[in-house]
Amino acid sequence: MPRINEAFLNLRASYLFAEVKRRTQAHRDAHPGVRLIDLGIGDVTLPLPEVVVQALVDAAREQARAETLKGYARSSSATAARATRPTSRSCSRRTRWWP
């Protein structure tokens, strides 16, 4: 017999986008004279504009070259990740995983 996962009982009944819409409307109601620029999810039934696609392509190409790679900011989690990443000595095929 199937059992209910107890963790489901602790979930809030809110859907993220519905909650964002609720809070946005509450802000508009509380501040009627303020212009609010909505950067919501947009219309997901339309294709991405070409300028967005080109920006994604450019950013990906930038990350693909050692000279222009930006990577992540140094942080304790990044340091820990670098400490545990595979090295060419630990890979059976001697694969180089980073430049």
N, C-alpha and C positions, 0 to 999 in steps of 0.2 A: 504494500500500500504506500503511495507517495506521501511524503511529509512536506510541510511548508518550511522553507528555510526561515529560521527565526530572525535572521538579519532583515528580511523584508518587513517585518513588523516595526522596525526602527526607522524605516525610510519616511521622509516627509512626502506629503501628497502633492508636492509642487513640481511642475514641469518648468525647466529653466527659462525657456522663452516666454512662457506665460507669466512667470515671476518678474522677468525684466520688463515686460509690458505693463504689469501692475504697478511696479515701482516708478516707471517712467510717467504713467498717468497720475500717480500720486504726487510726483514732483510738479507736473504741469498744473495740477489743481491747487497746490500750495503756493505756486509762483506763477500766476497767470500772465504777468507782464514780461516774463523771461523767455527768450527764444531758445529752444532746445534743438540741437542738431542730432537727429536720430541716425546712429551708425549701426542699425540693426542688421539682421542677416541678409536683407535684400530679397530679391525675387529669385528663388532657386529654380524657377522654370525657364530662366533665360540664360544664354551662354555668357561666359566671362567676357568682358570687353577686351579687345586686342591689346590695349595698353597694359592691362593687368597680366595677361598671358606673357607679354614681352618682359615685364618686370620680373616675373617668376623665372623665366628663362635666363635673363641676365644675372639674377641672384644665384641661380644654380651653377651657372658657368663660373661665376666669381669664386664660389666655394670649391670648384673642381681644380683650381690651380694653387699651388703652394704659395706663389707670390701674392695672391689676392685673398687667400683664405682668411676669414675672420674668426671662425670657430666660436667658442663660448668664452665668456669672461672667466677669469681665474676665480675659483671658489673652492671651498673645502670639498664639495661633492665632486667637482671636476678633478681636483687633485687625487681624490680617492679613486675615481674612475681611471685616471691615467696610471695609477699604481697597480690596478688589477687588469688592465688591458693586455691582450696577448702580444707577445714579442715574437720576433722571427725565430728565436731559439725554442719557444714553447709550441710553435706550430709544426705539425708533422710534415707539411709540405714546404716549409720554410717560406710561407707567404708573408709578404710585407703588407701590413694592414694600414699603414699611414706613411706619409712622406718623410 
